Amino acid sequence: MNNINKKLPFCNEITHQKYLTAEKGIKTAYEMGCSHWYIDGSLIEEMVSDWNEARISNLNELILSTRIQPLFHGNFKAPLASDVEDFRAAAVDYTKKN
């Protein structure tokens, strides 16, 4: 049990959320003794176009070495009306398929 759980015994898991990039967030969550970390997909630094194979591979290695699990939150707006081109285009393509 980590220090946070001792202060909050009713919590089984603790997530770190400070609007950091995924890489900084997982390292901070690990240092704080959290079990999860929050990735905010609506941040400019976390746009879909920034998730390339090298970044995904690096994060997978960090997840395995730290055992910290990600919680990914997409853009909080309705995807079809999103001002984020990647989300809007994906929502339109998905709507056309169904």
MOPAC internal coordinates of N, CA, C and O (Angstrom, degrees):
PM7 1SCF
backbone

  N    0.0000 0     0.00 0     0.00 0    0    0    0
  C    1.4615 1     0.00 0     0.00 0    1    0    0
  C    1.5303 1   108.36 1     0.00 0    2    1    0
  O    1.2310 1   120.38 1   -49.56 1    3    2    1
  N    1.3248 1   116.89 1   130.44 1    3    2    1
  C    1.4591 1   119.47 1  -179.78 1    5    3    2
  C    1.5274 1   111.50 1   -85.86 1    6    5    3
  O    1.2310 1   120.69 1    -4.46 1    7    6    5
  N    1.3229 1   116.28 1   175.54 1    7    6    5
  C    1.4653 1   121.45 1  -176.97 1    9    7    6
  C    1.5199 1   113.21 1   -61.47 1   10    9    7
  O    1.2310 1   120.05 1   144.36 1   11   10    9
  N    1.3201 1   117.50 1   -35.64 1   11   10    9
  C    1.4612 1   120.34 1  -179.88 1   13   11   10
  C    1.5196 1   109.87 1   -64.80 1   14   13   11
  O    1.2310 1   120.13 1   136.33 1   15   14   13
  N    1.3253 1   117.36 1   -43.67 1   15   14   13
  C    1.4661 1   120.41 1   179.71 1   17   15   14
  C    1.5249 1   112.20 1   -64.37 1   18   17   15
  O    1.2310 1   119.58 1   149.88 1   19   18   17
  N    1.3247 1   118.41 1   -30.12 1   19   18   17
  C    1.4574 1   121.04 1   177.13 1   21   19   18
  C    1.5267 1   110.41 1   -66.20 1   22   21   19
  O    1.2310 1   120.73 1   145.18 1   23   22   21
  N    1.3375 1   116.21 1   -34.82 1   23   22   21
  C    1.4569 1   120.65 1   178.87 1   25   23   22
  C    1.5291 1   111.45 1   -79.45 1   26   25   23
  O    1.2310 1   120.46 1   151.77 1   27   26   25
  N    1.3244 1   116.73 1   -28.23 1   27   26   25
  C    1.4673 1   122.49 1  -178.84 1   29   27   26
  C    1.5276 1   108.90 1  -126.05 1   30   29   27
  O    1.2310 1   119.61 1  -107.94 1   31   30   29
  N    1.3299 1   118.35 1    72.06 1   31   30   29
  C    1.4690 1   120.89 1  -173.05 1   33   31   30
  C    1.5242 1   114.32 1   -63.66 1   34   33   31
  O    1.2310 1   119.64 1   164.05 1   35   34   33
  N    1.3232 1   118.29 1   -15.95 1   35   34   33
  C    1.4586 1   121.27 1   179.19 1   37   35   34
  C    1.5271 1   112.38 1   -81.65 1   38   37   35
  O    1.2310 1   120.11 1   174.98 1   39   38   37
  N    1.3268 1   117.40 1    -5.02 1   39   38   37
  C    1.4677 1   121.73 1  -179.75 1   41   39   38
  C    1.5202 1   110.20 1   -99.64 1   42   41   39
  O    1.2310 1   120.87 1   -48.28 1   43   42   41
  N    1.3205 1   115.94 1   131.72 1   43   42   41
  C    1.4637 1   120.56 1   175.58 1   45   43   42
  C    1.5175 1   111.78 1   -87.76 1   46   45   43
  O    1.2310 1   120.53 1   145.59 1   47   46   45
  N    1.3117 1   116.60 1   -34.41 1   47   46   45
  C    1.4542 1   122.81 1  -177.33 1   49   47   46
  C    1.5187 1   108.84 1  -134.70 1   50   49   47
  O    1.2310 1   120.54 1   -29.51 1   51   50   49
  N    1.3184 1   116.57 1   150.49 1   51   50   49
  C    1.4613 1   121.71 1  -179.57 1   53   51   50
  C    1.5278 1   108.52 1  -128.19 1   54   53   51
  O    1.2310 1   120.43 1   -47.60 1   55   54   53
  N    1.3183 1   116.79 1   132.40 1   55   54   53
  C    1.4614 1   122.17 1   178.95 1   57   55   54
  C    1.5169 1   110.02 1  -109.48 1   58   57   55
  O    1.2310 1   121.20 1   -40.35 1   59   58   57
  N    1.3281 1   115.31 1   139.65 1   59   58   57
  C    1.4571 1   121.07 1   176.07 1   61   59   58
  C    1.5203 1   109.10 1   -96.25 1   62   61   59
  O    1.2310 1   120.03 1   -50.44 1   63   62   61
  N    1.3253 1   117.54 1   129.56 1   63   62   61
  C    1.4619 1   122.19 1   178.12 1   65   63   62
  C    1.5190 1   109.09 1  -139.64 1   66   65   63
  O    1.2310 1   120.60 1   -67.69 1   67   66   65
  N    1.3258 1   116.45 1   112.31 1   67   66   65
  C    1.4550 1   120.96 1   176.99 1   69   67   66
  C    1.5227 1   111.20 1  -140.89 1   70   69   67
  O    1.2310 1   119.51 1  -158.54 1   71   70   69
  N    1.2970 1   118.54 1    21.46 1   71   70   69
  C    1.4594 1   123.18 1  -179.89 1   73   71   70
  C    1.5276 1   111.77 1    53.76 1   74   73   71
  O    1.2310 1   121.11 1  -132.32 1   75   74   73
  N    1.3121 1   115.48 1    47.68 1   75   74   73
  C    1.4549 1   122.51 1   175.29 1   77   75   74
  C    1.5171 1   108.44 1  -100.68 1   78   77   75
  O    1.2310 1   120.64 1   -16.29 1   79   78   77
  N    1.3252 1   116.38 1   163.71 1   79   78   77
  C    1.4626 1   118.10 1   172.39 1   81   79   78
  C    1.5269 1   107.73 1   -63.75 1   82   81   79
  O    1.2310 1   120.39 1   -18.97 1   83   82   81
  N    1.3079 1   116.85 1   161.03 1   83   82   81
  C    1.4672 1   120.96 1  -176.80 1   85   83   82
  C    1.5225 1   111.53 1   -56.07 1   86   85   83
  O    1.2310 1   120.35 1   136.80 1   87   86   85
  N    1.3268 1   116.95 1   -43.20 1   87   86   85
  C    1.4602 1   120.67 1  -177.77 1   89   87   86
  C    1.5325 1   111.84 1   -65.10 1   90   89   87
  O    1.2310 1   120.18 1   135.39 1   91   90   89
  N    1.3155 1   117.26 1   -44.61 1   91   90   89
  C    1.4713 1   120.09 1   178.36 1   93   91   90
  C    1.5244 1   110.43 1   -70.06 1   94   93   91
  O    1.2310 1   120.53 1   143.91 1   95   94   93
  N    1.3136 1   116.58 1   -36.09 1   95   94   93
  C    1.4530 1   121.13 1  -178.67 1   97   95   94
  C    1.5138 1   113.08 1   -63.93 1   98   97   95
  O    1.2310 1   120.03 1   135.43 1   99   98   97
  N    1.3277 1   117.54 1   -44.57 1   99   98   97
  C    1.4629 1   119.71 1  -179.02 1  101   99   98
  C    1.5211 1   110.80 1   -66.89 1  102  101   99
  O    1.2310 1   120.06 1   141.80 1  103  102  101
  N    1.3207 1   117.49 1   -38.20 1  103  102  101
  C    1.4698 1   120.34 1   178.72 1  105  103  102
  C    1.5269 1   110.76 1   -66.35 1  106  105  103
  O    1.2310 1   120.30 1   138.73 1  107  106  105
  N    1.3245 1   117.04 1   -41.27 1  107  106  105
  C    1.4606 1   121.01 1   178.71 1  109  107  106
  C    1.5221 1   110.68 1   -66.73 1  110  109  107
  O    1.2310 1   120.17 1   137.51 1  111  110  109
  N    1.3307 1   117.28 1   -42.49 1  111  110  109
  C    1.4627 1   120.98 1   178.43 1  113  111  110
  C    1.5262 1   110.16 1   -60.71 1  114  113  111
  O    1.2310 1   120.58 1   138.82 1  115  114  113
  N    1.3246 1   116.49 1   -41.18 1  115  114  113
  C    1.4692 1   120.66 1   179.25 1  117  115  114
  C    1.5293 1   110.46 1   -62.83 1  118  117  115
  O    1.2310 1   120.57 1   133.44 1  119  118  117
  N    1.3287 1   116.51 1   -46.56 1  119  118  117
  C    1.4665 1   121.24 1  -179.83 1  121  119  118
  C    1.5287 1   112.03 1   -62.53 1  122  121  119
  O    1.2310 1   120.40 1   149.00 1  123  122  121
  N    1.3353 1   116.83 1   -31.00 1  123  122  121
  C    1.4579 1   121.08 1  -178.72 1  125  123  122
  C    1.5316 1   113.12 1   -88.47 1  126  125  123
  O    1.2310 1   120.24 1   177.63 1  127  126  125
  N    1.3285 1   117.14 1    -2.37 1  127  126  125
  C    1.4505 1   120.56 1   178.80 1  129  127  126
  C    1.5152 1   114.40 1    78.96 1  130  129  127
  O    1.2310 1   120.13 1  -156.66 1  131  130  129
  N    1.3190 1   117.36 1    23.34 1  131  130  129
  C    1.4648 1   121.20 1   179.14 1  133  131  130
  C    1.5288 1   110.18 1   -81.77 1  134  133  131
  O    1.2310 1   120.70 1   -19.65 1  135  134  133
  N    1.3160 1   116.26 1   160.35 1  135  134  133
  C    1.4528 1   121.38 1   178.24 1  137  135  134
  C    1.5308 1   111.88 1   -98.43 1  138  137  135
  O    1.2310 1   120.06 1   160.66 1  139  138  137
  N    1.3339 1   117.49 1   -19.34 1  139  138  137
  C    1.4555 1   123.64 1  -177.80 1  141  139  138
  C    1.5272 1   109.63 1  -137.86 1  142  141  139
  O    1.2310 1   121.55 1   -17.32 1  143  142  141
  N    1.3287 1   114.64 1   162.68 1  143  142  141
  C    1.4517 1   118.78 1   170.38 1  145  143  142
  C    1.5124 1   109.54 1  -141.38 1  146  145  143
  O    1.2310 1   121.43 1   -27.93 1  147  146  145
  N    1.3141 1   114.87 1   152.07 1  147  146  145
  C    1.4580 1   124.07 1  -171.31 1  149  147  146
  C    1.5175 1   109.29 1  -100.14 1  150  149  147
  O    1.2310 1   120.93 1   -52.28 1  151  150  149
  N    1.3123 1   115.82 1   127.72 1  151  150  149
  C    1.4642 1   121.29 1   174.57 1  153  151  150
  C    1.5159 1   106.59 1  -110.58 1  154  153  151
  O    1.2310 1   120.37 1   -59.59 1  155  154  153
  N    1.3136 1   116.89 1   120.41 1  155  154  153
  C    1.4639 1   121.44 1  -178.77 1  157  155  154
  C    1.5225 1   109.68 1   -94.35 1  158  157  155
  O    1.2310 1   121.01 1   -77.13 1  159  158  157
  N    1.3269 1   115.68 1   102.87 1  159  158  157
  C    1.4580 1   121.30 1  -178.10 1  161  159  158
  C    1.5117 1   115.14 1   -68.17 1  162  161  159
  O    1.2310 1   119.83 1   174.30 1  163  162  161
  N    1.3232 1   117.93 1    -5.70 1  163  162  161
  C    1.4671 1   119.27 1   177.44 1  165  163  162
  C    1.5251 1   111.86 1   -92.35 1  166  165  163
  O    1.2310 1   119.73 1   176.31 1  167  166  165
  N    1.3425 1   118.13 1    -3.69 1  167  166  165
  C    1.4615 1   120.37 1   176.38 1  169  167  166
  C    1.5213 1   109.74 1   -74.39 1  170  169  167
  O    1.2310 1   120.24 1   -33.91 1  171  170  169
  N    1.2975 1   117.15 1   146.09 1  171  170  169
  C    1.4696 1   121.79 1   179.48 1  173  171  170
  C    1.5275 1   110.29 1   -56.36 1  174  173  171
  O    1.2310 1   119.88 1   140.67 1  175  174  173
  N    1.3383 1   117.84 1   -39.33 1  175  174  173
  C    1.4641 1   121.70 1  -178.19 1  177  175  174
  C    1.5263 1   112.97 1   -71.30 1  178  177  175
  O    1.2310 1   119.82 1   168.39 1  179  178  177
  N    1.3111 1   117.95 1   -11.61 1  179  178  177
  C    1.4623 1   121.41 1  -175.98 1  181  179  178
  C    1.5275 1   112.87 1  -115.71 1  182  181  179
  O    1.2310 1   120.01 1  -158.10 1  183  182  181
  N    1.3010 1   117.59 1    21.90 1  183  182  181
  C    1.4565 1   121.21 1  -179.85 1  185  183  182
  C    1.5277 1   110.34 1   -63.87 1  186  185  183
  O    1.2310 1   120.67 1   -28.95 1  187  186  185
  N    1.2925 1   116.33 1   151.05 1  187  186  185
  C    1.4681 1   122.52 1  -177.51 1  189  187  186
  C    1.5196 1   111.51 1   -52.81 1  190  189  187
  O    1.2310 1   119.95 1   141.88 1  191  190  189
  N    1.3055 1   117.69 1   -38.12 1  191  190  189
  C    1.4669 1   120.83 1  -177.82 1  193  191  190
  C    1.5310 1   112.72 1   -66.70 1  194  193  191
  O    1.2310 1   119.58 1   163.66 1  195  194  193
  N    1.3227 1   118.41 1   -16.34 1  195  194  193
  C    1.4700 1   121.93 1   178.67 1  197  195  194
  C    1.5261 1   113.12 1   -87.61 1  198  197  195
  O    1.2310 1   119.92 1   174.51 1  199  198  197
  N    1.3343 1   117.75 1    -5.49 1  199  198  197
  C    1.4646 1   121.30 1  -177.77 1  201  199  198
  C    1.5242 1   109.50 1   -92.15 1  202  201  199
  O    1.2310 1   120.77 1   -99.34 1  203  202  201
  N    1.3340 1   116.13 1    80.66 1  203  202  201
  C    1.4567 1   120.20 1   178.85 1  205  203  202
  C    1.5370 1   109.62 1   -93.45 1  206  205  203
  O    1.2310 1   120.51 1    -5.89 1  207  206  205
  N    1.3274 1   116.64 1   174.11 1  207  206  205
  C    1.4669 1   121.55 1  -176.47 1  209  207  206
  C    1.5270 1   112.20 1   -59.12 1  210  209  207
  O    1.2310 1   120.00 1   139.23 1  211  210  209
  N    1.3350 1   117.61 1   -40.77 1  211  210  209
  C    1.4632 1   120.48 1  -178.59 1  213  211  210
  C    1.5287 1   111.00 1   -64.47 1  214  213  211
  O    1.2310 1   120.34 1   137.53 1  215  214  213
  N    1.3229 1   116.96 1   -42.47 1  215  214  213
  C    1.4603 1   120.54 1   179.96 1  217  215  214
  C    1.5304 1   110.88 1   -66.11 1  218  217  215
  O    1.2310 1   120.42 1   136.06 1  219  218  217
  N    1.3124 1   116.81 1   -43.94 1  219  218  217
  C    1.4587 1   121.19 1   179.53 1  221  219  218
  C    1.5319 1   109.96 1   -62.59 1  222  221  219
  O    1.2310 1   120.05 1   137.49 1  223  222  221
  N    1.3143 1   117.51 1   -42.51 1  223  222  221
  C    1.4615 1   121.90 1   178.78 1  225  223  222
  C    1.5261 1   110.70 1   -62.56 1  226  225  223
  O    1.2310 1   120.45 1   135.35 1  227  226  225
  N    1.3302 1   116.74 1   -44.65 1  227  226  225
  C    1.4621 1   121.59 1   178.48 1  229  227  226
  C    1.5328 1   110.96 1   -60.86 1  230  229  227
  O    1.2310 1   120.38 1   134.85 1  231  230  229
  N    1.3319 1   116.87 1   -45.15 1  231  230  229
  C    1.4609 1   119.80 1   179.76 1  233  231  230
  C    1.5279 1   111.46 1   -66.40 1  234  233  231
  O    1.2310 1   119.97 1   142.66 1  235  234  233
  N    1.3211 1   117.66 1   -37.34 1  235  234  233
  C    1.4634 1   120.11 1   176.45 1  237  235  234
  C    1.5316 1   111.01 1   -61.46 1  238  237  235
  O    1.2310 1   120.38 1   141.04 1  239  238  237
  N    1.3283 1   116.88 1   -38.96 1  239  238  237
  C    1.4657 1   120.61 1   177.03 1  241  239  238
  C    1.5274 1   110.65 1   -65.34 1  242  241  239
  O    1.2310 1   120.39 1   137.84 1  243  242  241
  N    1.3349 1   116.87 1   -42.16 1  243  242  241
  C    1.4669 1   120.67 1   178.06 1  245  243  242
  C    1.5265 1   111.24 1   -63.80 1  246  245  243
  O    1.2310 1   120.51 1   139.90 1  247  246  245
  N    1.3368 1   116.62 1   -40.10 1  247  246  245
  C    1.4662 1   120.79 1   178.53 1  249  247  246
  C    1.5271 1   110.01 1   -62.35 1  250  249  247
  O    1.2310 1   120.24 1   135.28 1  251  250  249
  N    1.3266 1   117.15 1   -44.72 1  251  250  249
  C    1.4662 1   120.69 1   180.00 1  253  251  250
  C    1.5247 1   111.97 1   -65.72 1  254  253  251
  O    1.2310 1   120.33 1   138.92 1  255  254  253
  N    1.3341 1   116.98 1   -41.08 1  255  254  253
  C    1.4655 1   119.48 1  -176.69 1  257  255  254
  C    1.5241 1   113.34 1   -76.32 1  258  257  255
  O    1.2310 1   119.86 1   148.64 1  259  258  257
  N    1.3315 1   117.87 1   -31.36 1  259  258  257
  C    1.4695 1   120.69 1  -177.87 1  261  259  258
  C    1.5253 1   112.97 1   -97.20 1  262  261  259
  O    1.2310 1   120.79 1   158.38 1  263  262  261
  N    1.3287 1   116.09 1   -21.62 1  263  262  261
  C    1.4687 1   123.37 1  -175.02 1  265  263  262
  C    1.5286 1   111.82 1    63.99 1  266  265  263
  O    1.2310 1   120.51 1  -158.11 1  267  266  265
  N    1.3225 1   116.63 1    21.89 1  267  266  265
  C    1.4650 1   122.80 1   175.88 1  269  267  266
  C    1.5254 1   107.13 1   -90.69 1  270  269  267
  O    1.2310 1   120.09 1   -50.94 1  271  270  269
  N    1.3312 1   117.44 1   129.06 1  271  270  269
  C    1.4619 1   121.93 1  -176.89 1  273  271  270
  C    1.5325 1   111.11 1   -97.59 1  274  273  271
  O    1.2310 1   120.09 1   -38.83 1  275  274  273
  N    1.3346 1   117.44 1   141.17 1  275  274  273
  C    1.4602 1   120.70 1  -179.92 1  277  275  274
  C    1.5271 1   113.17 1   -84.21 1  278  277  275
  O    1.2310 1   121.32 1   -31.28 1  279  278  277
  N    1.2978 1   115.08 1   148.72 1  279  278  277
  C    1.4699 1   123.51 1   167.98 1  281  279  278
  C    1.5246 1   104.72 1  -122.04 1  282  281  279
  O    1.2310 1   120.48 1   -69.82 1  283  282  281
  N    1.3279 1   116.69 1   110.18 1  283  282  281
  C    1.4629 1   120.28 1  -177.57 1  285  283  282
  C    1.5168 1   109.63 1   -98.00 1  286  285  283
  O    1.2310 1   121.13 1   -51.74 1  287  286  285
  N    1.3035 1   115.45 1   128.26 1  287  286  285
  C    1.4604 1   121.45 1   178.38 1  289  287  286
  C    1.5243 1   107.81 1  -115.73 1  290  289  287
  O    1.2310 1   120.51 1   -60.72 1  291  290  289
  N    1.3159 1   116.62 1   119.28 1  291  290  289
  C    1.4587 1   120.62 1   178.84 1  293  291  290
  C    1.5132 1   111.49 1   -73.67 1  294  293  291
  O    1.2310 1   121.04 1     2.86 1  295  294  293
  N    1.3003 1   115.62 1  -177.14 1  295  294  293
  C    1.4589 1   120.83 1   178.35 1  297  295  294
  C    1.5204 1   109.18 1   -56.78 1  298  297  295
  O    1.2310 1   120.64 1   -43.41 1  299  298  297
  N    1.3021 1   116.37 1   136.59 1  299  298  297
  C    1.4609 1   121.62 1  -174.48 1  301  299  298
  C    1.5190 1   113.37 1   -77.24 1  302  301  299
  O    1.2310 1   119.95 1   171.59 1  303  302  301
  N    1.3140 1   117.70 1    -8.41 1  303  302  301
  C    1.4637 1   121.58 1  -178.90 1  305  303  302
  C    1.5250 1   110.14 1   -88.49 1  306  305  303
  O    1.2310 1   120.44 1   -16.83 1  307  306  305
  N    1.3113 1   116.75 1   163.17 1  307  306  305
  C    1.4683 1   120.47 1   174.03 1  309  307  306
  C    1.5217 1   107.75 1   -62.33 1  310  309  307
  O    1.2310 1   119.68 1   -55.94 1  311  310  309
  N    1.3501 1   118.21 1   124.06 1  311  310  309
  C    1.4575 1   120.35 1  -173.53 1  313  311  310
  C    1.5277 1   115.38 1   -55.20 1  314  313  311
  O    1.2310 1   119.63 1   142.07 1  315  314  313
  N    1.3281 1   118.31 1   -37.93 1  315  314  313
  C    1.4635 1   119.21 1  -179.03 1  317  315  314
  C    1.5234 1   112.48 1   -65.70 1  318  317  315
  O    1.2310 1   120.32 1   155.92 1  319  318  317
  N    1.3144 1   116.98 1   -24.08 1  319  318  317
  C    1.4559 1   121.50 1  -179.90 1  321  319  318
  C    1.5232 1   112.28 1  -105.44 1  322  321  319
  O    1.2310 1   120.28 1  -170.66 1  323  322  321
  N    1.3175 1   117.06 1     9.34 1  323  322  321
  C    1.4624 1   120.62 1  -175.03 1  325  323  322
  C    1.5190 1   111.68 1   -64.75 1  326  325  323
  O    1.2310 1   121.87 1   -35.46 1  327  326  325
  N    1.3205 1   114.02 1   144.54 1  327  326  325
  C    1.4653 1   119.13 1   173.88 1  329  327  326
  C    1.5300 1   110.58 1   -85.62 1  330  329  327
  O    1.2310 1   120.28 1   178.22 1  331  330  329
  N    1.3147 1   117.08 1    -1.78 1  331  330  329
  C    1.4626 1   122.25 1   177.21 1  333  331  330
  C    1.5243 1   107.58 1   -92.60 1  334  333  331
  O    1.2310 1   120.59 1   -67.57 1  335  334  333
  N    1.3060 1   116.48 1   112.43 1  335  334  333
  C    1.4687 1   122.22 1  -173.28 1  337  335  334
  C    1.5299 1   112.85 1   -54.05 1  338  337  335
  O    1.2310 1   119.92 1   135.67 1  339  338  337
  N    1.3209 1   117.76 1   -44.33 1  339  338  337
  C    1.4700 1   120.89 1  -178.27 1  341  339  338
  C    1.5279 1   111.96 1   -60.00 1  342  341  339
  O    1.2310 1   120.48 1   136.30 1  343  342  341
  N    1.3391 1   116.69 1   -43.70 1  343  342  341
  C    1.4624 1   120.09 1   179.51 1  345  343  342
  C    1.5265 1   111.16 1   -68.09 1  346  345  343
  O    1.2310 1   120.78 1   135.69 1  347  346  345
  N    1.3325 1   116.11 1   -44.31 1  347  346  345
  C    1.4636 1   120.01 1  -177.89 1  349  347  346
  C    1.5254 1   111.05 1   -63.11 1  350  349  347
  O    1.2310 1   120.34 1   134.58 1  351  350  349
  N    1.3265 1   116.95 1   -45.42 1  351  350  349
  C    1.4663 1   120.83 1  -179.51 1  353  351  350
  C    1.5297 1   110.97 1   -62.80 1  354  353  351
  O    1.2310 1   120.38 1   137.95 1  355  354  353
  N    1.3309 1   116.88 1   -42.05 1  355  354  353
  C    1.4636 1   120.25 1   178.24 1  357  355  354
  C    1.5232 1   110.81 1   -64.52 1  358  357  355
  O    1.2310 1   119.98 1   140.01 1  359  358  357
  N    1.3205 1   117.64 1   -39.99 1  359  358  357
  C    1.4682 1   121.42 1   179.48 1  361  359  358
  C    1.5260 1   110.74 1   -65.26 1  362  361  359
  O    1.2310 1   120.17 1   139.39 1  363  362  361
  N    1.3186 1   117.28 1   -40.61 1  363  362  361
  C    1.4665 1   121.36 1   179.05 1  365  363  362
  C    1.5301 1   109.51 1   -65.50 1  366  365  363
  O    1.2310 1   120.31 1   134.27 1  367  366  365
  N    1.3298 1   117.00 1   -45.73 1  367  366  365
  C    1.4725 1   120.59 1   179.56 1  369  367  366
  C    1.5290 1   110.80 1   -60.95 1  370  369  367
  O    1.2310 1   120.49 1   136.50 1  371  370  369
  N    1.3289 1   116.67 1   -43.50 1  371  370  369
  C    1.4632 1   120.87 1   179.14 1  373  371  370
  C    1.5179 1   111.21 1   -62.56 1  374  373  371
  O    1.2310 1   120.27 1   138.01 1  375  374  373
  N    1.3304 1   117.08 1   -41.99 1  375  374  373
  C    1.4677 1   122.24 1  -179.23 1  377  375  374
  C    1.5423 1   110.13 1   -64.24 1  378  377  375
  O    1.2310 1   120.25 1   140.29 1  379  378  377
  N    1.3054 1   117.13 1   -39.71 1  379  378  377
  C    1.4652 1   120.81 1   179.62 1  381  379  378
  C    1.5194 1   112.29 1   -66.18 1  382  381  379
  O    1.2310 1   119.89 1   147.65 1  383  382  381
  N    1.3432 1   117.81 1   -32.35 1  383  382  381
  C    1.4564 1   121.94 1  -179.86 1  385  383  382
  C    1.5169 1   112.66 1   -73.33 1  386  385  383
  O    1.2310 1   120.56 1   151.38 1  387  386  385
  N    1.3131 1   116.54 1   -28.62 1  387  386  385
  C    1.4699 1   120.19 1  -174.19 1  389  387  386
  C    1.4856 1   108.91 1  -105.22 1  390  389  387
  O    1.2310 1   120.10 1   180.00 1  391  390  389

